[in-house]
Amino acid sequence: MEEIFATWVSNENVRDTSSSGGAFSALAVEVIGAGGIVYGAAFDKDFNVVHRGVETVEALASLRSSKYVFSSFASVLPEVKSEVESGRRVLFSGVPCQIAALRKMLGREYDNLLCVEVICHGSPSAGLWNLYLDRLCQEHHRRRSDIAAISFRDKSTGWKTYSFTVRFSDGSAVSHPYTDNPYMMAFLRDLSLREGCFRCPFKRGQSGADITLGDFWGVETVAPSIDNNRGVSLVIVHTARGRKAAANLRRMASVDEHDVIIHNPSYARTAKEPPARKPFLKMLAKKSDPIAAMRIYIERKPMKRLKLRLKYLFSR
Ligand SMILES: Cc1cc2nc3c(=O)[nH]c(=O)nc-3n(C[C@H](O)[C@H](O)[C@H](O)COP(=O)(O)OP(=O)(O)OC[C@H]3O[C@@H](n4cnc5c(N)ncnc54)[C@H](O)[C@@H]3O)c2cc1C
């Protein structure tokens, strides 16, 4: 049943505000158009990440784009169950363990439920996100209530060279290329992943998702003619229901699973806990400055790491 292809949406605003090519929005618009409801991860007013259901195309914008924080989702599951049991069309999206949790709770198949997972190499906890965001606000003499928007995948600097951006309500912003942002680098180096992510059993569609979405990393070598650095989605269809839902997506290129795994190993492989993770968490537990701790432990050269640590100790 498996089919893998590359796509992006033709609406440029949707593509630019999506992490990849906007495949999620295309699937969601179809469900909303049929009177359905779409669940996914959004920011609440304090910039915590929570799962919620949306019923209009305008409200879909809140679910768009990746938030690299484990979303609080358990409290929405009873509502999802009741919508599914009422016979309404439901799209539930999330990281693979969230899809597996919903499917386990429902305990049976429903033709009106479409489960869409995103490839996930692991997810930092809400606790760490809160420490980071509070410290970032403190460094910039702002309050959390001054924040107007946050993008983990700001594509104004390019899809592959994206930035992490916080916009404040007075129009100012803090923006770092992801490679210079300590939160993003601690995430990408697996330092800040939750414990359970290192034992994830839901790789390669094992969550029971109908469709997996991801970034088509490696597009420049696998299908260079479709790469313009604005974002390409990878769509992996696992079931007949998924195939039906994905029928209207434009197939820009067929992709081999081997190429997916080479360029996006997180699809198939569970992250390994890096040796620096425990010392990093220990430093955080001592109520150290979380941004300084991230900077120290994302440094790979031991001498440079020691220098950063000493500099931090003497600055206190
Ligand atoms: C924690 C995390 C790790 C990821 N790791 C990888 C990876 O290693 N490789 C890769 O190719 N892609 C990864 N992704 C997925 C990728 O970033 C895009 O989300 C995906 O390609 C969909 O993009 P899109 O353009 O179709 O839609 P977008 O609009 O960008 O994505 C929106 C979708 O992402 C979901 N989502 C956003 N934040 C969260 C969250 N915190 N928890 C649960 N669901 C969320 C929404 O519910 C919605 O379904 C990861 C995503 C997350 C959240």
The ligand as a MOL file (V3000), in Angstrom:
LIG
                    3D

  0  0  0     0  0            999 V3000
M  V30 BEGIN CTAB
M  V30 COUNTS 53 58 0 0 0
M  V30 BEGIN ATOM
M  V30 1 C 8.9280 17.5400 17.3110 0
M  V30 2 C 8.9960 17.4390 15.8100 0
M  V30 3 C 10.1040 16.8100 15.2240 0
M  V30 4 C 10.1960 16.6980 13.8190 0
M  V30 5 N 11.2730 16.0560 13.2600 0
M  V30 6 C 11.3320 15.9170 11.9050 0
M  V30 7 C 12.4140 15.2320 11.2630 0
M  V30 8 O 13.3430 14.7580 11.9340 0
M  V30 9 N 12.4010 15.1330 9.9020 0
M  V30 10 C 11.3790 15.6410 9.1450 0
M  V30 11 O 11.3970 15.5220 7.9260 0
M  V30 12 N 10.3420 16.2800 9.7150 0
M  V30 13 C 10.2940 16.4300 11.0590 0
M  V30 14 N 9.2220 17.0800 11.6290 0
M  V30 15 C 8.0760 17.4400 10.7600 0
M  V30 16 C 8.2670 18.7010 9.9410 0
M  V30 17 O 8.8930 19.7160 10.7300 0
M  V30 18 C 6.8980 19.2250 9.4420 0
M  V30 19 O 6.0140 19.3390 10.5350 0
M  V30 20 C 6.2300 18.3050 8.4700 0
M  V30 21 O 7.0700 18.1420 7.3530 0
M  V30 22 C 4.8690 18.8760 8.0100 0
M  V30 23 O 5.0940 20.0270 7.2840 0
M  V30 24 P 3.9630 20.6950 6.3710 0
M  V30 25 O 4.6570 21.7460 5.5520 0
M  V30 26 O 3.1810 19.6590 5.6440 0
M  V30 27 O 2.9480 21.3150 7.4030 0
M  V30 28 P 3.1660 22.2980 8.6370 0
M  V30 29 O 2.0620 23.2780 8.5900 0
M  V30 30 O 4.5440 22.7920 8.7360 0
M  V30 31 O 2.9760 21.3080 9.8660 0
M  V30 32 C 1.8620 21.3150 10.6650 0
M  V30 33 C 1.6880 19.9440 11.2220 0
M  V30 34 O 2.6640 19.6960 12.2310 0
M  V30 35 C 1.9830 19.3190 13.4310 0
M  V30 36 N 2.7620 19.7890 14.5560 0
M  V30 37 C 3.3900 20.9840 14.6890 0
M  V30 38 N 3.9960 21.0560 15.8840 0
M  V30 39 C 3.7260 19.8980 16.5270 0
M  V30 40 C 4.0160 19.4070 17.8270 0
M  V30 41 N 4.7320 20.0960 18.7170 0
M  V30 42 N 3.5580 18.1860 18.1500 0
M  V30 43 C 2.8050 17.4700 17.2990 0
M  V30 44 N 2.5010 17.8770 16.0470 0
M  V30 45 C 2.9530 19.0820 15.6760 0
M  V30 46 C 0.6290 20.0170 13.3470 0
M  V30 47 O -0.3110 19.3920 14.1710 0
M  V30 48 C 0.3250 19.8380 11.8700 0
M  V30 49 O -0.0910 18.5250 11.6290 0
M  V30 50 C 9.1400 17.2250 13.0120 0
M  V30 51 C 8.0500 17.8690 13.6110 0
M  V30 52 C 7.9610 17.9730 14.9930 0
M  V30 53 C 6.7660 18.6720 15.5960 0
M  V30 END ATOM
M  V30 BEGIN BOND
M  V30 1 1 1 2
M  V30 2 1 2 3
M  V30 3 2 2 52
M  V30 4 2 3 4
M  V30 5 1 4 5
M  V30 6 1 4 50
M  V30 7 2 5 6
M  V30 8 1 6 7
M  V30 9 1 6 13
M  V30 10 2 7 8
M  V30 11 1 7 9
M  V30 12 1 9 10
M  V30 13 2 10 11
M  V30 14 1 10 12
M  V30 15 2 12 13
M  V30 16 1 13 14
M  V30 17 1 14 15
M  V30 18 1 14 50
M  V30 19 1 15 16
M  V30 20 1 16 17
M  V30 21 1 16 18
M  V30 22 1 18 19
M  V30 23 1 18 20
M  V30 24 1 20 21
M  V30 25 1 20 22
M  V30 26 1 22 23
M  V30 27 1 23 24
M  V30 28 2 24 25
M  V30 29 1 24 26
M  V30 30 1 24 27
M  V30 31 1 27 28
M  V30 32 2 28 29
M  V30 33 1 28 30
M  V30 34 1 28 31
M  V30 35 1 31 32
M  V30 36 1 32 33
M  V30 37 1 33 34
M  V30 38 1 33 48
M  V30 39 1 34 35
M  V30 40 1 35 36
M  V30 41 1 35 46
M  V30 42 1 36 37
M  V30 43 1 36 45
M  V30 44 2 37 38
M  V30 45 1 38 39
M  V30 46 1 39 40
M  V30 47 2 39 45
M  V30 48 1 40 41
M  V30 49 2 40 42
M  V30 50 1 42 43
M  V30 51 2 43 44
M  V30 52 1 44 45
M  V30 53 1 46 47
M  V30 54 1 46 48
M  V30 55 1 48 49
M  V30 56 2 50 51
M  V30 57 1 51 52
M  V30 58 1 52 53
M  V30 END BOND
M  V30 END CTAB
M  END
